[in-house]
């Protein structure tokens, strides 16, 4: 059962103006939840483009698999918003916008190049690392706020993000980077 946060009120200062109550960890949790909600929905729009751009069937399959996982992750976030009694709504996340812009730039600049898949994979791992950071933090805060059900949902997503990162690393080191290097040698 989640701990109930004390209701904060605004107080009048000596000048008669309203003062905002100090921001609490629960406020930060909610703001970060909105951030990752925006990020996940942005990723859902980006992964099909990356899968289509990939030359490697294995990489395209990994992107498509993660797309399905990400859709499930958004459903988990919806559940957490519901637990909080808040609407599931994102707020623009400049970090994920920057990372996905870099991925789009790679797709454009390296189209039909030997290193395209290596660049796509690197961009995808940047997204994964961002998500791992966010979900680990949110899980810890949920635990500290006594929201064990939310913490479990966040941990499930964190596990998926870590597994995807591992899969991408394996794909990079066993296939993608080697193919890019071989194509480079053949062209030289």
C-alpha positions in Angstrom: 0.0 0.0 0.0 1.4 3.4 -1.0 2.1 6.0 1.7 -0.2 8.9 1.4 1.6 12.2 0.7 0.7 15.1 2.9 -1.4 17.6 1.0 0.6 20.7 0.4 -1.0 24.0 0.6 0.2 27.4 -0.5 0.7 29.9 2.3 0.7 33.6 2.1 4.0 35.3 2.7 4.4 38.5 4.7 3.9 40.5 1.5 0.5 38.8 1.0 1.6 36.7 -2.0 1.2 33.0 -2.2 4.3 30.9 -1.6 4.6 27.5 -3.2 5.1 24.5 -0.9 8.5 22.8 -1.3 8.7 20.2 -4.0 8.8 16.6 -2.6 10.2 13.3 -3.9 6.7 12.3 -4.9 6.6 15.4 -7.2 10.0 14.5 -8.7 8.8 10.9 -9.2 5.7 12.1 -11.1 7.7 14.5 -13.3 10.2 11.8 -14.1 7.4 9.4 -14.8 6.0 11.9 -17.3 9.4 12.3 -18.9 9.8 8.5 -19.5 6.2 8.3 -20.7 7.0 10.8 -23.4 10.3 9.0 -24.2 8.6 5.6 -24.6 6.0 7.0 -26.9 8.7 8.8 -28.9 10.6 5.5 -29.1 7.4 3.7 -30.4 7.4 6.1 -33.3 11.1 5.8 -33.9 11.8 2.1 -33.8 9.8 1.2 -37.0 11.9 3.7 -38.9 15.1 2.2 -37.5 14.0 -1.3 -38.4 13.2 -0.3 -41.9 16.5 1.5 -42.3 18.6 -1.5 -41.0 20.4 -3.6 -43.5 20.8 -6.5 -41.1 17.8 -8.7 -40.7 18.9 -9.6 -37.2 19.1 -5.9 -36.2 15.7 -5.2 -37.8 14.2 -8.1 -35.8 15.8 -6.8 -32.6 14.2 -3.4 -33.2 10.8 -4.9 -33.9 11.0 -7.1 -30.8 11.8 -4.1 -28.7 8.9 -2.2 -30.3 6.5 -4.8 -28.9 8.2 -4.7 -25.5 8.0 -0.9 -25.5 4.3 -1.0 -26.2 4.0 -3.2 -23.1 6.2 -0.8 -21.1 3.8 2.0 -21.9 0.9 -0.1 -20.6 2.9 -0.5 -17.3 3.4 3.2 -17.1 -0.4 3.7 -17.6 -0.9 1.4 -14.7 1.4 3.5 -12.5 -0.3 6.7 -13.4 -3.6 5.0 -12.5 -2.2 4.0 -9.1 -1.3 7.6 -8.6 -4.7 8.8 -9.6 -3.1 11.0 -12.3 -3.7 11.1 -16.1 -1.1 9.2 -18.2 0.5 12.2 -19.8 4.1 12.8 -20.9 6.1 16.0 -20.9 8.6 16.8 -23.6 11.9 15.1 -22.9 14.8 17.0 -24.5 17.2 14.1 -23.8 15.3 11.5 -25.8 14.6 14.1 -28.5 18.3 14.6 -28.8 19.1 10.9 -28.9 16.5 10.2 -31.5 17.6 13.2 -33.6 21.1 11.7 -33.6 19.6 8.4 -34.8 17.7 10.1 -37.6 21.0 11.9 -38.6 22.8 8.6 -38.7 20.0 7.1 -40.9 20.4 10.1 -43.3 24.1 10.5 -43.4 25.0 6.8 -43.5 22.2 5.5 -45.8 23.5 2.6 -47.9 26.9 2.9 -46.1 28.7 -0.1 -44.5 28.6 1.5 -41.1 24.8 2.3 -41.1 23.8 -0.7 -38.9 26.7 0.0 -36.5 25.4 3.6 -36.2 21.8 2.5 -35.7 22.9 0.0 -33.1 24.9 2.7 -31.2 21.9 5.1 -31.3 19.6 2.3 -30.0 22.0 1.6 -27.2 22.1 5.3 -26.3 18.3 5.1 -25.9 18.6 1.9 -23.8 21.2 3.5 -21.5 18.9 6.5 -21.0 16.0 4.2 -20.2 18.0 2.0 -17.8 19.0 5.1 -15.9 15.5 6.5 -15.7 13.8 3.1 -14.8 16.4 2.4 -12.1 15.9 5.8 -10.5 12.1 5.5 -10.7 12.1 2.0 -9.2 14.3 3.2 -6.3 12.1 6.2 -5.7 8.9 4.1 -5.8 10.4 1.8 -3.1 11.4 4.8 -1.0 7.9 6.3 -1.4 6.3 2.9 -0.3 4.8 2.2 -3.8 5.8 -1.4 -4.0 3.4 -2.3 -6.8 4.8 0.5 -8.9 8.4 -0.6 -8.0 7.6 -4.1 -9.3 6.3 -2.7 -12.6 9.3 -0.5 -13.0 11.7 -3.4 -12.2 10.0 -5.5 -14.9 10.6 -2.8 -17.4 14.2 -2.2 -16.2 14.8 -6.0 -16.7 13.6 -5.7 -20.3 15.7 -2.7 -21.0 18.9 -4.4 -19.6 18.1 -7.5 -21.7 17.7 -5.4 -24.8 21.0 -3.6 -24.2 22.7 -7.0 -23.7 21.2 -8.3 -27.0 22.3 -5.2 -28.8 25.9 -5.5 -27.4 26.0 -9.2 -28.5 24.7 -8.3 -32.0 27.2 -5.5 -32.3 30.3 -7.5 -31.3 29.3 -10.8 -33.0 27.9 -9.5 -36.3 27.2 -5.8 -37.0 30.6 -4.2 -36.2 32.5 -7.0 -37.9 30.4 -6.7 -41.1 30.9 -2.9 -41.2 34.7 -3.4 -40.8 34.8 -6.1 -43.5 32.8 -4.0 -45.9 35.3 -1.1 -45.2 38.3 -3.4 -45.9 36.7 -4.6 -49.2 36.1 -1.1 -50.3 39.7 0.0 -49.5 
